[in-house]
Amino acid sequence: MAQEKYSQRSLFGGAISTLFPDRFQDVSNVRQVCRSLEAFVDPARDESLIFELLDLKPEVGDNGSATWFLHDLATEQDAEGSVLIEQSGVVEVPGLSYGNIPAVVTAAVGQMAISKWRQGREAQNTVRVYAANLRLKGVSTDVLITAYEPIYINPLSQSASTVGAGIAAPALQSGHVPNVEVFRVAVSSFKVNDWNLFGSGP
C-alpha cells in the first residue's frame, strides 16, 4: 500500500485550507498565476491539483454543475475527444454554509486530449480530469477543484522529457496514492477559515 505524506495546505493567504500530499508543489513559485487560482503540480508524475474561485453562475443548475464546468474546461483548453465518465448527484455541505444559506457540491470525471502550454494538437496528452464544484451560495461563489491525471503522454509533449512518453505508470506502482484519492481528500477537507476572502465577514 502506498505511503503518502499529507499536510494541511493554506490557500489564498490562509483564508482556505485543505489537505493533500507534500509532493504537489506550488506553481506560483515557478510562474505567475492569477489571484483567483491556486495551482499545485507533481512534476515527476505530471499530475496537478487546481483550486479556482469564480463568481456563482446562477444560470447553471446545481444538478450536473461539475459536468458543466468540465465541458467548459474542455472548450477552454481546446480539448479533443472529451468524454464524461461519471457524475455525482448534489450533496449538501453543512460545514460550508454561510448566513444560513446551504452550500452544495457535485463532482464529475472526464477524459480528454489536451496539450500543455498551448503546444498544439499534435502534442496532446490524454488525461483524466476529476472536477468538483463547491457552490458557496451565501457568498455567491463557485469553487472549482480539478485534478489532472495523465493516461497517455504524447512523445511530442513537453511532459515526455520529464515523465517519459507512452502510457503513464500507475501511481501505486510509483509508491503514490492515485490522484482520484488525492482529489477526494482535497475536496472533503476543504475549509473556509476567513469568509472575508469573499468580501463577507462573519
Solvent accessible surface area in square Angstrom, and as a share of the most:
residue,aa,sasa,rsa
1,M,225,1.00
2,A,13,0.10
3,Q,152,0.68
4,E,36,0.16
5,K,145,0.61
6,Y,60,0.23
7,S,33,0.21
8,Q,109,0.49
9,R,43,0.16
10,S,82,0.53
11,L,0,0.00
12,F,27,0.11
13,G,90,0.86
14,G,27,0.26
15,A,10,0.08
16,I,0,0.00
17,S,9,0.06
18,T,0,0.00
19,L,55,0.27
20,F,0,0.00
21,P,0,0.00
22,D,61,0.31
23,R,36,0.13
24,F,0,0.00
25,Q,101,0.45
26,D,38,0.20
27,V,15,0.08
28,S,56,0.36
29,N,126,0.64
30,V,130,0.75
31,R,110,0.40
32,Q,172,0.77
33,V,35,0.20
34,C,75,0.45
35,R,232,0.85
36,S,44,0.28
37,L,37,0.18
38,E,29,0.13
39,A,9,0.07
40,F,8,0.03
41,V,40,0.23
42,D,6,0.03
43,P,57,0.36
44,A,73,0.57
45,R,26,0.10
46,D,23,0.12
47,E,0,0.00
48,S,21,0.14
49,L,0,0.00
50,I,39,0.20
51,F,0,0.00
52,E,36,0.16
53,L,26,0.13
54,L,44,0.22
55,D,120,0.62
56,L,40,0.20
57,K,53,0.22
58,P,115,0.72
59,E,134,0.60
60,V,13,0.08
61,G,50,0.48
62,D,37,0.19
63,N,124,0.64
64,G,20,0.19
65,S,0,0.00
66,A,1,0.00
67,T,15,0.09
68,W,96,0.34
69,F,4,0.02
70,L,5,0.02
71,H,93,0.41
72,D,58,0.30
73,L,19,0.10
74,A,9,0.07
75,T,111,0.65
76,E,108,0.48
77,Q,45,0.20
78,D,69,0.36
79,A,21,0.16
80,E,69,0.31
81,G,65,0.63
82,S,52,0.33
83,V,90,0.52
84,L,64,0.32
85,I,77,0.39
86,E,109,0.49
87,Q,100,0.44
88,S,47,0.30
89,G,44,0.43
90,V,64,0.37
91,V,87,0.50
92,E,103,0.46
93,V,35,0.20
94,P,103,0.65
95,G,72,0.69
96,L,9,0.04
97,S,45,0.29
98,Y,46,0.18
99,G,59,0.57
100,N,153,0.78
101,I,78,0.40
102,P,58,0.36
103,A,1,0.01
104,V,16,0.09
105,V,22,0.13
106,T,2,0.01
107,A,31,0.24
108,A,1,0.01
109,V,20,0.12
110,G,0,0.00
111,Q,46,0.21
112,M,3,0.01
113,A,22,0.17
114,I,16,0.08
115,S,25,0.16
116,K,59,0.25
117,W,140,0.49
118,R,169,0.62
119,Q,57,0.25
120,G,25,0.24
121,R,122,0.44
122,E,112,0.50
123,A,3,0.02
124,Q,19,0.09
125,N,4,0.02
126,T,38,0.22
127,V,12,0.07
128,R,77,0.28
129,V,0,0.00
130,Y,14,0.05
131,A,0,0.00
132,A,1,0.00
133,N,0,0.00
134,L,3,0.02
135,R,5,0.02
136,L,1,0.01
137,K,68,0.29
138,G,20,0.20
139,V,14,0.08
140,S,68,0.44
141,T,12,0.07
142,D,0,0.00
143,V,0,0.00
144,L,6,0.03
145,I,0,0.00
146,T,4,0.02
147,A,0,0.00
148,Y,23,0.09
149,E,26,0.12
150,P,7,0.05
151,I,55,0.28
152,Y,87,0.33
153,I,1,0.00
154,N,23,0.12
155,P,86,0.54
156,L,112,0.56
157,S,6,0.04
158,Q,93,0.41
159,S,6,0.04
160,A,18,0.14
161,S,105,0.68
162,T,89,0.51
163,V,47,0.27
164,G,34,0.33
165,A,57,0.44
166,G,20,0.19
167,I,150,0.76
168,A,26,0.20
169,A,45,0.35
170,P,83,0.52
171,A,6,0.05
172,L,106,0.53
173,Q,137,0.61
174,S,56,0.36
175,G,37,0.36
176,H,46,0.20
177,V,21,0.12
178,P,41,0.26
179,N,0,0.00
180,V,39,0.23
181,E,65,0.29
182,V,0,0.00
183,F,13,0.05
184,R,141,0.52
185,V,33,0.19
186,A,0,0.00
187,V,27,0.16
188,S,96,0.62
189,S,34,0.22
190,F,12,0.05
191,K,115,0.49
192,V,15,0.08
193,N,75,0.38
194,D,59,0.31
195,W,36,0.13
196,N,87,0.45
197,L,65,0.32
198,F,36,0.15
199,G,73,0.70
200,S,27,0.18
201,G,32,0.31
202,P,149,0.94
